[in-house]
Amino acid sequence: MSTEPKPTLPASYVVPKVWEPAANLTGMNRPTAGKRSDAELPKGEHPLQLYSLGTPNGVKVTVLLEELGVDYDAWTINIMDLDQFKSGFVDINPNSKIPALLDYSVEGAPQRVFESGSIMFYLAEKYGKFIPKDPRQRTECMNWLFWQMGGAPFMGGGFGHFYKYAPVHIEYAIDRYTMEVKRQLDVLDQHLADKEYLAGEYSIADMATAPWVGCLDQGYNAAEFLQLASYKNVTAWMERVTTRDAYKRGKRVNGFSADAVRERHSINDFK
């Protein structure tokens, strides 16, 4: 192993023995948790109260709720306005990430549920839908749900950040995360070669994964860069999943498009 010091970017940067944050941090990212301001969350008339945004992790849950056909209220948490650090939201999710859910249908205090995968599992269990009953298929569904949860940081915080959002393009970082995203796409493509859906039947695993694959194109504009069309089985699976009526509705909830439903309180909000 070479004893020569590694080059740094910028060249003047020296890795300190102990990392310290910059003084007077005012933006979204800080090395501490907890509330930054006080504000109660709104509450609608339905037992399920969702606090979210139309990012891939938010879309997962609204697609499932639309597929279930249950009544719920969906409130927008504007992360650019730092709504996720207000006291009401932090009480539901101490990690200050969307989505978060309150279920008032249970006895006693409402049940809080945070982390998108946990919310999906909770709702699928609660209503007995979109999670297989057969133990083997059920385990396969959970395999792919947790595969997606584990891989999302590479697609979002890794590839998405360095390809689209970082203030400077860094070849090493883009190459590193591009390679991993393409590996994940190949995992999906090979798995779907003889299957219509990830766990055999349509399930929360498909609903969790499709928004992130779609984000590579619609969010990061990287379809050509990643050669997404070359993953034929993934492309066909995405067509099956994203053309479902409930998926289309779920993608609009708390979304960013011209036809977005900023707050969802009734199925009539889509008219």
Salt bridges, closest charged atoms under 4 A:
ASP38 OD1 - LYS35 NZ 2.64
GLU45 OE2 - HIS46 NE2 3.83
GLU66 OE1 - ARG249 NE 2.86
GLU66 OE2 - ARG264 NE 2.94
GLU67 OE2 - ARG244 NE 2.73
ASP73 OD1 - HIS265 ND1 2.61
ASP83 OD1 - LYS86 NZ 3.03
ASP103 OD2 - LYS126 NZ 2.90
GLU125 OE2 - ARG138 NH2 2.31
GLU180 OE2 - ARG183 NH2 2.89
ASP194 OD1 - LYS195 NZ 2.92
ASP259 OD2 - ARG252 NE 3.53
GLU263 OE1 - HIS265 NE2 3.20
